[in-house]
Amino acid sequence: MSRRSGGRSTMSPTPLLHAWFEIMDSTTPERVLDMITDDFRLSILFSTGDKAAEFEGDRAGLEVYLAQREVSVLTHHLLQGAVVGDTELVLGETRRDGAFEASFNASAQLAEDSGLVRRLLICRSPWVRFTA
């Protein structure tokens, strides 16, 4: 990661996850299905503070997750990122009407031959905020 004054790290380019969350914030989030490999696996642990749910599986698991989402309601804001080998990692937050809702981490392992997502792990919680 690059450095800025005070020794704090700043965002490194994470092009796949940047594109992924732009699509997720659009009116057609199902386009992320074109970004995954045939052997894709995911786990998304989604906490609202009062309750938590996990979405896991393969392409069908991602389709279940997409079907239950509020389309174009929450926006994803990437705060920091890094690329380590074949994996992109980001720290971000979701906002509703511009107001903080939750922080999240996302890790995406990319297929070496295609650059598509092979593995995706996302964890979300409103209990920890990194921007205030």
Backbone torsions as a table, in degrees:
resi	resn	phi	psi	omega
1	MET	NA	149.0	176.8
2	SER	-75.3	164.7	-177.5
3	ARG	-121.6	148.7	171.7
4	ARG	-124.5	179.0	-175.8
5	SER	-57.7	147.6	-178.6
6	GLY	85.9	2.7	177.0
7	GLY	75.6	9.7	-179.3
8	ARG	-87.5	140.8	-178.6
9	SER	-81.6	155.3	177.4
10	THR	-123.3	175.9	-175.8
11	MET	-65.1	129.0	168.2
12	SER	-97.8	153.0	-179.1
13	PRO	-59.8	129.2	174.8
14	THR	-131.2	74.0	-169.3
15	PRO	-60.7	-37.9	-178.9
16	LEU	-66.8	-50.2	-178.5
17	LEU	-67.9	-33.0	174.6
18	HIS	-58.9	-48.8	179.2
19	ALA	-65.2	-40.7	-179.3
20	TRP	-56.6	-50.8	-176.2
21	PHE	-73.7	-28.5	171.7
22	GLU	-61.8	-42.3	178.4
23	ILE	-67.7	-42.0	179.3
24	MET	-60.8	-30.2	179.9
25	ASP	-84.0	-4.4	-176.5
26	SER	-87.1	-179.9	176.5
27	THR	-82.0	-3.8	179.5
28	THR	-130.3	61.8	-177.0
29	PRO	-63.9	-18.9	179.9
30	GLU	-63.0	-12.6	176.9
31	ARG	-63.0	-18.1	176.8
32	VAL	-65.1	-20.0	177.6
33	LEU	-61.7	-22.7	176.4
34	ASP	-80.1	-4.0	-175.0
35	MET	-105.4	9.0	-175.4
36	ILE	-116.5	155.4	178.9
37	THR	-83.3	170.5	177.1
38	ASP	-66.8	-28.7	-179.6
39	ASP	-100.3	24.6	-178.6
40	PHE	-56.7	140.2	172.8
41	ARG	-137.3	144.2	178.1
42	LEU	-141.9	158.8	166.8
43	SER	-144.3	124.2	176.0
44	ILE	-122.2	114.8	176.3
45	LEU	-100.2	115.0	-168.5
46	PHE	-118.7	109.0	178.8
47	SER	-107.6	135.5	173.5
48	THR	-101.6	-0.2	-176.6
49	GLY	101.7	-48.7	178.1
50	ASP	-84.7	-30.8	-178.8
51	LYS	-150.8	164.8	179.2
52	ALA	-135.3	151.6	176.6
53	ALA	-137.5	148.4	174.6
54	GLU	-118.5	133.1	174.5
55	PHE	-112.0	124.8	-177.2
56	GLU	-144.0	162.6	176.3
57	GLY	133.4	-149.6	-177.9
58	ASP	-108.8	-146.9	179.5
59	ARG	-55.4	-42.2	179.6
60	ALA	-62.0	-37.0	177.2
61	GLY	-64.3	-39.5	176.5
62	LEU	-66.5	-38.6	177.3
63	GLU	-62.4	-39.8	176.5
64	VAL	-61.9	-45.8	178.8
65	TYR	-59.6	-47.2	-178.7
66	LEU	-62.3	-37.3	-176.9
67	ALA	-66.2	-28.2	-176.8
68	GLN	-94.3	-6.7	-176.9
69	ARG	-72.7	151.6	168.3
70	GLU	-81.8	113.2	-175.6
71	VAL	-74.1	130.0	175.6
72	SER	58.1	28.9	178.5
73	VAL	-102.0	-49.6	176.6
74	LEU	-94.2	144.4	174.2
75	THR	-117.0	144.8	179.9
76	HIS	-99.1	133.8	179.9
77	HIS	-126.0	114.4	-179.1
78	LEU	-82.7	127.8	-177.0
79	LEU	-100.7	-41.9	-179.8
80	GLN	-146.0	156.9	178.8
81	GLY	-159.1	163.5	178.5
82	ALA	-154.9	155.4	171.9
83	VAL	-118.4	126.0	177.9
84	VAL	-126.2	107.0	-176.9
85	GLY	60.8	-122.6	-178.9
86	ASP	-94.5	16.3	-173.9
87	THR	-122.7	132.1	172.5
88	GLU	-100.8	137.6	178.9
89	LEU	-129.6	137.5	176.7
90	VAL	-137.5	152.8	169.1
91	LEU	-115.0	132.7	-179.3
92	GLY	-152.7	-173.0	174.8
93	GLU	-141.9	153.2	173.5
94	THR	-102.2	145.2	179.2
95	ARG	-130.2	145.9	175.7
96	ARG	-118.6	119.8	-176.2
97	ASP	53.0	36.3	178.2
98	GLY	83.8	-7.9	-178.1
99	ALA	-97.5	140.7	178.2
100	PHE	-53.4	135.1	172.9
101	GLU	-119.9	-43.0	-178.6
102	ALA	-164.1	158.5	170.9
103	SER	-96.8	155.0	176.2
104	PHE	-147.0	154.9	169.0
105	ASN	-117.4	142.0	174.8
106	ALA	-136.6	136.5	176.3
107	SER	-127.6	127.5	179.6
108	ALA	-127.0	119.9	173.8
109	GLN	-90.6	127.5	-176.7
110	LEU	-100.4	143.8	175.4
111	ALA	-70.4	132.9	-176.2
112	GLU	-62.1	-38.1	-174.9
113	ASP	-79.8	-33.2	-173.5
114	SER	-114.4	-20.0	-174.8
115	GLY	76.5	7.3	177.3
116	LEU	-81.7	164.4	-178.3
117	VAL	-79.7	124.3	175.3
118	ARG	-95.2	-41.7	-178.0
119	ARG	-135.0	140.9	179.9
120	LEU	-139.8	125.1	177.5
121	LEU	-126.4	122.6	179.1
122	ILE	-131.3	133.0	176.3
123	CYS	-126.3	136.0	-174.6
124	ARG	-135.6	136.0	178.4
125	SER	-152.5	140.0	175.9
126	PRO	-84.5	-4.7	-171.4
127	TRP	-82.1	-17.0	179.7
128	VAL	-126.0	127.1	178.9
129	ARG	-120.8	135.2	-177.2
130	PHE	-100.2	-9.4	-173.8
131	THR	-105.4	0.1	179.3
132	ALA	-143.4	NA	NA
